[in-house]
Amino acid sequence: MNKKTKFLVPQIYKANRLFVFPLMGQFLQYLSGWKIEGTLPNINKIVVVCAPHTSNWDFIIGMMMVLSIDIRVNFLAKKSIFVPIFKIILNKLGGIPVDRENPELLVERIGDYAKNNKGFLIAVTPEGTRKKVTKWKTGFLRIAKISNSIIIPLGIDYPSKTFNLGKEFKPTGENEKDILALKFILKDFKGRHLDRH
């Protein structure tokens, strides 16, 4: 896909925001040079696994792309940033607060949301933090299972300034095996901070 190819968002995920927001996102995308490669399937329940997550810039660039292509997507963020000033904005953008002390409740809540909404698309970072980790969290596998969603890997690559959507990943039901397989799929993508891989 070259820069002139427009990324197509399935109708079920179109946000239909006021025209000024996509225009702003497209302008910022043009200035930054970031792009999206791959395709998003026209399936009504998708969990997008985004890695490597090494910087706050991942979120900022991600939100720029969300506005640019006018897509409706949910994402997980730590509960502490949902302060009054930002709460309305984060909610409008699709943010779901995470209480790290009660992750199971979050999985159930997301499962209920997916069952009651046509067109469920959620982006998650399996590391769960920007710091270097040796073990990915398995919550996204439980979310996909409980919501009956497919899993799509997305590689974040700073050298090429690309968000790369891969093909559907089909979990085996063995969490550790599935994590290793996804890590292998996403191993060649390079985050902003290589020492946090």
PEJO-V475476 format. One record per residue. N is the residue number from 0. RES is the residue in one small letter. PHI is phi in whole degrees, 0 to 359 (999 if undefined). PSI is psi in degrees with one decimal (none if undefined). OMEGA is omega in degrees with one decimal (none if undefined). Layout:
BEGIN
n = <N & N>
res = <RES & RES>
phi = <PHI & PHI>
psi = <PSI & PSI>
omega = <OMEGA & OMEGA>
END
This chain:
BEGIN
n = <0 & 1 & 2 & 3 & 4 & 5 & 6 & 7 & 8 & 9 & 10 & 11 & 12 & 13 & 14 & 15 & 16 & 17 & 18 & 19 & 20 & 21 & 22 & 23 & 24 & 25 & 26 & 27 & 28 & 29 & 30 & 31 & 32 & 33 & 34 & 35 & 36 & 37 & 38 & 39 & 40 & 41 & 42 & 43 & 44 & 45 & 46 & 47 & 48 & 49 & 50 & 51 & 52 & 53 & 54 & 55 & 56 & 57 & 58 & 59 & 60 & 61 & 62 & 63 & 64 & 65 & 66 & 67 & 68 & 69 & 70 & 71 & 72 & 73 & 74 & 75 & 76 & 77 & 78 & 79 & 80 & 81 & 82 & 83 & 84 & 85 & 86 & 87 & 88 & 89 & 90 & 91 & 92 & 93 & 94 & 95 & 96 & 97 & 98 & 99 & 100 & 101 & 102 & 103 & 104 & 105 & 106 & 107 & 108 & 109 & 110 & 111 & 112 & 113 & 114 & 115 & 116 & 117 & 118 & 119 & 120 & 121 & 122 & 123 & 124 & 125 & 126 & 127 & 128 & 129 & 130 & 131 & 132 & 133 & 134 & 135 & 136 & 137 & 138 & 139 & 140 & 141 & 142 & 143 & 144 & 145 & 146 & 147 & 148 & 149 & 150 & 151 & 152 & 153 & 154 & 155 & 156 & 157 & 158 & 159 & 160 & 161 & 162 & 163 & 164 & 165 & 166 & 167 & 168 & 169 & 170 & 171 & 172 & 173 & 174 & 175 & 176 & 177 & 178 & 179 & 180 & 181 & 182 & 183 & 184 & 185 & 186 & 187 & 188 & 189 & 190 & 191 & 192 & 193 & 194 & 195 & 196>
res = <m & n & k & k & t & k & f & l & v & p & q & i & y & k & a & n & r & l & f & v & f & p & l & m & g & q & f & l & q & y & l & s & g & w & k & i & e & g & t & l & p & n & i & n & k & i & v & v & v & c & a & p & h & t & s & n & w & d & f & i & i & g & m & m & m & v & l & s & i & d & i & r & v & n & f & l & a & k & k & s & i & f & v & p & i & f & k & i & i & l & n & k & l & g & g & i & p & v & d & r & e & n & p & e & l & l & v & e & r & i & g & d & y & a & k & n & n & k & g & f & l & i & a & v & t & p & e & g & t & r & k & k & v & t & k & w & k & t & g & f & l & r & i & a & k & i & s & n & s & i & i & i & p & l & g & i & d & y & p & s & k & t & f & n & l & g & k & e & f & k & p & t & g & e & n & e & k & d & i & l & a & l & k & f & i & l & k & d & f & k & g & r & h & l & d & r & h>
phi = <999 & 263 & 294 & 276 & 280 & 278 & 286 & 266 & 260 & 306 & 306 & 296 & 251 & 292 & 276 & 54 & 286 & 307 & 308 & 295 & 288 & 300 & 298 & 296 & 297 & 294 & 294 & 294 & 298 & 298 & 294 & 280 & 86 & 283 & 211 & 243 & 241 & 99 & 227 & 255 & 293 & 276 & 236 & 276 & 216 & 223 & 252 & 260 & 262 & 257 & 202 & 280 & 252 & 234 & 207 & 298 & 296 & 303 & 292 & 298 & 294 & 300 & 293 & 299 & 290 & 302 & 291 & 299 & 264 & 54 & 254 & 260 & 218 & 265 & 211 & 264 & 214 & 298 & 305 & 295 & 273 & 276 & 275 & 312 & 294 & 262 & 302 & 297 & 296 & 297 & 297 & 295 & 278 & 106 & 290 & 237 & 291 & 252 & 264 & 294 & 275 & 220 & 294 & 295 & 297 & 295 & 300 & 295 & 297 & 294 & 300 & 296 & 298 & 296 & 291 & 261 & 227 & 281 & 88 & 254 & 230 & 229 & 256 & 228 & 252 & 293 & 291 & 76 & 196 & 276 & 283 & 293 & 230 & 262 & 226 & 281 & 282 & 258 & 304 & 295 & 292 & 290 & 298 & 298 & 291 & 289 & 262 & 58 & 258 & 275 & 247 & 238 & 282 & 230 & 270 & 261 & 236 & 287 & 303 & 263 & 52 & 227 & 260 & 248 & 277 & 267 & 274 & 305 & 257 & 255 & 293 & 269 & 100 & 261 & 306 & 297 & 295 & 293 & 298 & 298 & 294 & 292 & 300 & 295 & 299 & 260 & 294 & 272 & 276 & 244 & 282 & 296 & 244 & 295 & 286 & 257 & 288>
psi = <127.3 & 177.7 & -23.1 & -12.3 & 125.9 & 132.6 & 126.5 & 125.6 & 123.3 & 142.0 & -33.5 & -21.1 & 5.8 & 132.2 & -28.4 & 46.7 & 163.2 & 135.3 & -26.7 & -30.3 & -47.6 & -38.7 & -42.3 & -44.3 & -41.4 & -36.7 & -44.9 & -37.6 & -42.9 & -44.7 & -38.5 & -28.0 & 4.4 & 153.4 & 168.3 & 133.4 & 151.4 & -174.6 & 154.0 & 121.0 & 151.3 & 66.3 & 140.7 & 1.1 & 113.2 & 135.0 & 119.6 & 120.6 & 111.2 & 124.0 & 156.3 & 145.7 & 104.3 & -1.4 & 153.5 & -24.3 & -24.7 & -44.7 & -44.7 & -47.4 & -38.9 & -43.8 & -34.0 & -43.3 & -37.0 & -44.5 & -40.7 & -44.7 & 1.7 & 54.2 & 147.2 & 113.0 & 141.8 & 155.5 & 155.2 & 139.4 & 149.0 & 140.5 & -32.9 & -21.3 & -5.2 & 58.4 & 160.4 & -40.1 & -41.7 & -13.1 & -46.1 & -43.9 & -46.7 & -40.5 & -41.7 & -33.9 & -9.0 & 14.7 & 140.7 & 117.7 & 138.5 & 122.1 & 102.4 & -13.6 & -11.7 & 63.2 & -30.8 & -37.0 & -37.3 & -44.7 & -43.6 & -41.4 & -43.6 & -38.5 & -43.4 & -41.5 & -43.7 & -37.6 & -29.2 & 2.8 & 127.6 & 128.1 & 71.9 & 113.1 & 119.6 & 134.6 & 131.5 & 150.9 & 113.0 & -20.2 & -30.3 & 1.5 & 162.8 & -13.1 & 164.1 & 130.7 & 153.0 & -15.5 & 128.5 & 151.1 & 151.5 & 5.8 & -36.8 & -30.5 & -39.3 & -37.7 & -45.6 & -39.9 & -47.7 & -26.3 & -1.2 & 44.0 & 154.0 & 162.8 & 129.5 & 122.0 & 143.8 & 118.5 & 130.6 & 114.2 & 107.9 & -39.3 & -40.2 & -2.3 & 54.7 & 137.7 & 116.9 & 111.2 & 125.2 & -168.6 & 163.5 & 132.9 & 127.6 & 107.8 & 151.2 & -16.8 & -11.9 & 102.8 & -48.8 & -40.3 & -42.1 & -38.8 & -45.7 & -39.4 & -42.1 & -39.3 & -39.4 & -42.2 & -37.2 & 8.1 & -27.1 & -6.4 & 140.8 & 122.9 & -179.7 & -37.9 & 102.8 & -27.8 & -4.2 & 7.1 & none>
omega = <177.0 & -173.7 & -177.4 & 179.6 & -177.9 & 177.5 & -176.8 & 178.1 & 176.4 & -175.5 & -177.4 & -179.1 & 178.4 & -178.5 & -178.8 & 176.7 & 174.2 & -169.1 & -177.0 & -177.9 & 173.7 & 178.8 & 178.5 & 178.9 & -179.9 & 178.2 & 179.1 & 177.2 & 178.8 & -179.5 & -175.1 & -178.9 & -180.0 & -179.7 & 176.3 & 175.3 & -177.4 & -178.8 & 176.1 & -176.7 & 179.3 & -179.2 & -167.6 & 176.2 & -175.1 & 169.1 & 179.0 & -178.0 & -172.7 & 179.8 & -3.5 & 178.6 & -174.2 & -172.6 & 172.1 & 179.8 & 177.6 & -179.2 & -177.9 & 179.2 & 177.7 & 179.2 & 175.5 & -179.9 & 177.4 & 178.3 & -176.2 & -178.1 & 176.3 & -178.6 & 177.8 & -176.2 & 174.1 & 177.1 & -179.9 & 177.7 & -177.0 & -173.8 & -173.4 & -179.5 & 178.4 & 177.7 & -173.8 & -175.6 & -174.4 & -173.5 & -178.3 & -179.6 & -179.2 & 177.5 & 180.0 & -179.1 & 177.3 & -178.3 & 175.8 & -178.3 & -179.1 & 171.8 & -173.4 & 178.7 & -178.8 & -176.0 & -178.8 & 178.0 & 179.0 & 179.8 & 179.2 & -179.8 & 179.1 & 177.0 & 177.8 & 180.0 & -178.5 & -179.0 & -174.5 & -178.6 & 176.0 & -178.3 & -179.0 & 179.3 & -178.7 & 177.5 & -179.6 & 173.3 & -172.7 & 177.5 & 179.3 & -178.7 & 176.9 & -178.4 & 177.9 & 177.4 & 177.6 & -175.8 & 175.7 & 174.5 & -175.9 & -177.1 & -178.3 & 176.9 & 178.3 & 177.6 & 179.9 & -178.4 & -175.3 & -179.6 & -178.8 & -178.5 & 170.1 & 179.6 & 176.3 & 176.0 & 176.9 & 179.2 & 176.6 & -173.8 & -177.5 & 179.4 & -179.6 & -177.1 & -174.4 & 164.1 & -174.1 & 177.6 & 179.9 & 179.0 & -179.8 & 175.6 & -178.4 & -178.5 & -179.4 & -174.3 & 175.2 & -171.1 & -177.3 & 178.2 & -179.8 & 177.9 & 179.4 & 180.0 & 178.8 & 176.7 & 179.3 & 179.6 & -174.3 & -170.5 & -174.9 & 178.9 & -173.8 & 178.8 & -179.5 & -179.4 & -175.4 & -178.2 & 178.7 & 178.4 & none>
END
